[in-house]
Amino acid sequence: MGDCSRTLLAETTHCRIERCRCGVLHLTVGPLTLRTTPEVLRSLGHAASDALATLALDAFAAPGRHLGGGAS
């Protein structure tokens, strides 16, 4: 294996995304690292966004659920 130096692209409390010199993206979530391409990462981002939107709609539609966050 060659030299795999990485550049940090983004980091949150739960994940980290780095780009290797060869162009591979490394998405790390906890102990799991997924090596992928920008196209796959973009698709994953869209899928995650869609899933979160669906979860928000489900929570809004659930009877007796209070979403919170508003001022009193």
MDTraj code that builds the backbone (N, CA, C; nanometers):
import mdtraj as md
import numpy as np

residues = "MET GLY ASP CYS SER ARG THR LEU LEU ALA GLU THR THR HIS CYS ARG ILE GLU ARG CYS ARG CYS GLY VAL LEU HIS LEU THR VAL GLY PRO LEU THR LEU ARG THR THR PRO GLU VAL LEU ARG SER LEU GLY HIS ALA ALA SER ASP ALA LEU ALA THR LEU ALA LEU ASP ALA PHE ALA ALA PRO GLY ARG HIS LEU GLY GLY GLY ALA SER".split()
xyz = np.array([
    [0.0833, -0.1185, 0.0000],
    [0.0000, 0.0000, 0.0000],
    [0.0869, 0.1237, 0.0000],
    [0.0389, 0.2250, -0.0714],
    [0.1126, 0.3498, -0.0794],
    [0.0822, 0.4418, 0.0376],
    [0.1360, 0.5604, 0.0280],
    [0.1150, 0.6619, 0.1309],
    [-0.0299, 0.7079, 0.1278],
    [-0.0994, 0.6932, 0.2388],
    [-0.2402, 0.7316, 0.2475],
    [-0.2539, 0.8485, 0.3429],
    [-0.2164, 0.9676, 0.2986],
    [-0.2355, 1.0836, 0.3841],
    [-0.3731, 1.1409, 0.3564],
    [-0.4429, 1.1810, 0.4620],
    [-0.5812, 1.2258, 0.4505],
    [-0.5959, 1.3714, 0.4913],
    [-0.6961, 1.4364, 0.4313],
    [-0.7333, 1.5727, 0.4655],
    [-0.8732, 1.5698, 0.5238],
    [-0.8927, 1.6331, 0.6373],
    [-1.0235, 1.6381, 0.7010],
    [-1.1154, 1.7299, 0.6215],
    [-1.2323, 1.6780, 0.5830],
    [-1.3309, 1.7582, 0.5105],
    [-1.4417, 1.8075, 0.6027],
    [-1.4841, 1.7219, 0.6957],
    [-1.5916, 1.7587, 0.7883],
    [-1.5861, 1.6673, 0.9096],
    [-1.6352, 1.7207, 1.0223],
    [-1.6371, 1.6411, 1.1445],
    [-1.7500, 1.6904, 1.2335],
    [-1.8237, 1.5959, 1.2916],
    [-1.9260, 1.6260, 1.3913],
    [-1.8977, 1.5392, 1.5128],
    [-1.9867, 1.5433, 1.6089],
    [-1.9683, 1.4608, 1.7278],
    [-1.9698, 1.3128, 1.6958],
    [-2.0433, 1.2749, 1.5912],
    [-2.0636, 1.1333, 1.5614],
    [-1.9934, 1.0819, 1.4365],
    [-1.9447, 1.1710, 1.3532],
    [-1.8798, 1.1215, 1.2310],
    [-1.7681, 1.2141, 1.1858],
    [-1.6892, 1.1598, 1.0948],
    [-1.5729, 1.2305, 1.0402],
    [-1.5603, 1.1904, 0.8937],
    [-1.5352, 1.2874, 0.8052],
    [-1.5175, 1.2592, 0.6636],
    [-1.3832, 1.3168, 0.6203],
    [-1.3000, 1.2276, 0.5642],
    [-1.1669, 1.2667, 0.5187],
    [-1.1491, 1.2255, 0.3728],
    [-1.0615, 1.2973, 0.3021],
    [-1.0263, 1.2616, 0.1645],
    [-0.8812, 1.2181, 0.1616],
    [-0.8580, 1.1019, 0.1027],
    [-0.7238, 1.0486, 0.0862],
    [-0.6583, 1.1159, -0.0347],
    [-0.5266, 1.1131, -0.0396],
    [-0.4551, 1.1690, -0.1558],
    [-0.4986, 1.1060, -0.2865],
    [-0.5392, 0.9788, -0.2821],
    [-0.5801, 0.9100, -0.4043],
    [-0.7241, 0.9430, -0.4446],
    [-0.7963, 1.0222, -0.3614],
    [-0.9323, 1.0635, -0.3955],
    [-1.0422, 0.9865, -0.3243],
    [-1.0066, 0.8773, -0.2565],
    [-1.1060, 0.7997, -0.1830],
    [-1.1514, 0.8797, -0.0612],
    [-1.2819, 0.8765, -0.0332],
    [-1.3360, 0.9407, 0.0862],
    [-1.3491, 0.8374, 0.1970],
    [-1.3158, 0.8771, 0.3180],
    [-1.3253, 0.7898, 0.4346],
    [-1.4318, 0.8488, 0.5268],
    [-1.5456, 0.7807, 0.5386],
    [-1.6537, 0.8214, 0.6273],
    [-1.6457, 0.7342, 0.7520],
    [-1.6143, 0.7957, 0.8658],
    [-1.5999, 0.7212, 0.9906],
    [-1.7140, 0.7560, 1.0838],
    [-1.7850, 0.6515, 1.1287],
    [-1.8925, 0.6646, 1.2262],
    [-1.8613, 0.5649, 1.3372],
    [-1.8249, 0.6161, 1.4539],
    [-1.7834, 0.5274, 1.5622],
    [-1.6648, 0.4439, 1.5171],
    [-1.6708, 0.3117, 1.5367],
    [-1.5590, 0.2255, 1.4995],
    [-1.5601, 0.1837, 1.3521],
    [-1.6617, 0.2274, 1.2769],
    [-1.6782, 0.1852, 1.1377],
    [-1.6258, 0.2914, 1.0423],
    [-1.5400, 0.2530, 0.9478],
    [-1.4955, 0.3438, 0.8423],
    [-1.5350, 0.2856, 0.7080],
    [-1.6061, 0.3668, 0.6302],
    [-1.6506, 0.3295, 0.4968],
    [-1.5660, 0.4061, 0.3963],
    [-1.4984, 0.3347, 0.3085],
    [-1.4217, 0.3987, 0.2011],
    [-1.5129, 0.4055, 0.0803],
    [-1.5296, 0.5257, 0.0250],
    [-1.6279, 0.5437, -0.0807],
    [-1.5878, 0.6544, -0.1775],
    [-1.6761, 0.6833, -0.2708],
    [-1.6540, 0.7883, -0.3702],
    [-1.7446, 0.9074, -0.3389],
    [-1.7148, 1.0246, -0.3958],
    [-1.8028, 1.1397, -0.3742],
    [-1.9477, 1.1118, -0.4189],
    [-1.9649, 1.0381, -0.5279],
    [-2.0996, 1.0089, -0.5781],
    [-2.1794, 0.9256, -0.4779],
    [-2.1157, 0.8245, -0.4205],
    [-2.1836, 0.7396, -0.3221],
    [-2.2127, 0.8197, -0.1953],
    [-2.1188, 0.9021, -0.1510],
    [-2.1408, 0.9844, -0.0319],
    [-2.2570, 1.0810, -0.0554],
    [-2.2644, 1.1398, -0.1736],
    [-2.3748, 1.2301, -0.2080],
    [-2.5079, 1.1560, -0.2008],
    [-2.5125, 1.0353, -0.2569],
    [-2.6333, 0.9545, -0.2540],
    [-2.6723, 0.9193, -0.1101],
    [-2.5737, 0.8857, -0.0284],
    [-2.5979, 0.8558, 0.1121],
    [-2.6549, 0.9786, 0.1837],
    [-2.6009, 1.0947, 0.1528],
    [-2.6511, 1.2193, 0.2127],
    [-2.7956, 1.2459, 0.1757],
    [-2.8310, 1.2246, 0.0487],
    [-2.9697, 1.2438, 0.0039],
    [-3.0624, 1.1446, 0.0739],
    [-3.0194, 1.0185, 0.0828],
    [-3.1012, 0.9156, 0.1480],
    [-3.1214, 0.9489, 0.2958],
    [-3.0154, 0.9934, 0.3637],
    [-3.0262, 1.0294, 0.5051],
    [-3.1202, 1.1484, 0.5231],
    [-3.1102, 1.2465, 0.4351],
    [-3.1979, 1.3628, 0.4412],
    [-3.3435, 1.3226, 0.4207],
    [-3.3688, 1.2356, 0.3233],
    [-3.5051, 1.1871, 0.2983],
    [-3.5585, 1.1117, 0.4192],
    [-3.4745, 1.0277, 0.4790],
    [-3.5167, 0.9499, 0.5957],
    [-3.5511, 1.0419, 0.7125],
    [-3.4698, 1.1447, 0.7353],
    [-3.4969, 1.2388, 0.8444],
    [-3.6260, 1.3165, 0.8198],
    [-3.6522, 1.3522, 0.6958],
    [-3.7771, 1.4215, 0.6624],
    [-3.8975, 1.3307, 0.6891],
    [-3.8868, 1.2044, 0.6532],
    [-3.9945, 1.1097, 0.6787],
    [-4.0160, 1.0912, 0.8282],
    [-3.9078, 1.0796, 0.9044],
    [-3.9200, 1.0675, 1.0494],
    [-3.9883, 1.1895, 1.1097],
    [-3.9551, 1.3074, 1.0612],
    [-4.0169, 1.4300, 1.1119],
    [-4.1662, 1.4315, 1.0805],
    [-4.2035, 1.3911, 0.9602],
    [-4.3452, 1.3838, 0.9241],
    [-4.4177, 1.2814, 1.0091],
    [-4.3553, 1.1665, 1.0313],
    [-4.4160, 1.0624, 1.1150],
    [-4.4382, 1.1144, 1.2566],
    [-4.3413, 1.1847, 1.3110],
    [-4.3526, 1.2381, 1.4468],
    [-4.4617, 1.3436, 1.4539],
    [-4.4733, 1.4242, 1.3497],
    [-4.5750, 1.5294, 1.3452],
    [-4.7143, 1.4689, 1.3371],
    [-4.7284, 1.3591, 1.2636],
    [-4.8590, 1.2969, 1.2427],
    [-4.9017, 1.2070, 1.3584],
    [-4.8092, 1.1675, 1.4447],
    [-4.8429, 1.0755, 1.5540],
    [-4.9331, 1.1448, 1.6550],
    [-5.0465, 1.0833, 1.6886],
    [-5.1377, 1.1447, 1.7853],
    [-5.0742, 1.1532, 1.9243],
    [-5.0959, 1.2670, 1.9896],
    [-5.0450, 1.2842, 2.1250],
    [-4.8976, 1.3146, 2.1344],
    [-4.8312, 1.3294, 2.0225],
    [-4.6871, 1.3600, 2.0223],
    [-4.6647, 1.5090, 2.0299],
    [-4.5710, 1.5481, 2.1121],
    [-4.5317, 1.6884, 2.1205],
    [-4.3880, 1.6973, 2.0719],
    [-4.3662, 1.7787, 1.9685],
    [-4.2319, 1.7889, 1.9116],
    [-4.1406, 1.8779, 1.9936],
    [-4.1965, 1.9700, 2.0735],
    [-4.1134, 2.0553, 2.1571],
    [-4.0342, 2.1563, 2.0765],
    [-3.9504, 2.2317, 2.1456],
    [-3.8637, 2.3264, 2.0787],
    [-3.9239, 2.4630, 2.0622],
    [-4.0538, 2.4794, 2.0850],
    [-4.1176, 2.6103, 2.0667],
    [-4.1112, 2.6925, 2.1941],
    [-4.1332, 2.8225, 2.1772],
    [-4.1351, 2.9115, 2.2934],
    [-4.2700, 2.9007, 2.3628],
    [-4.2701, 2.9205, 2.4941],
    [-4.3973, 2.9129, 2.5660],
    [-4.4580, 3.0486, 2.5827],
])
top = md.Topology()
chain = top.add_chain()
for i, resn in enumerate(residues, 1):
    res = top.add_residue(resn, chain, resSeq=i)
    for name in ("N", "CA", "C"):
        top.add_atom(name, md.element.get_by_symbol(name[0]), res)
traj = md.Trajectory(xyz[None], top)
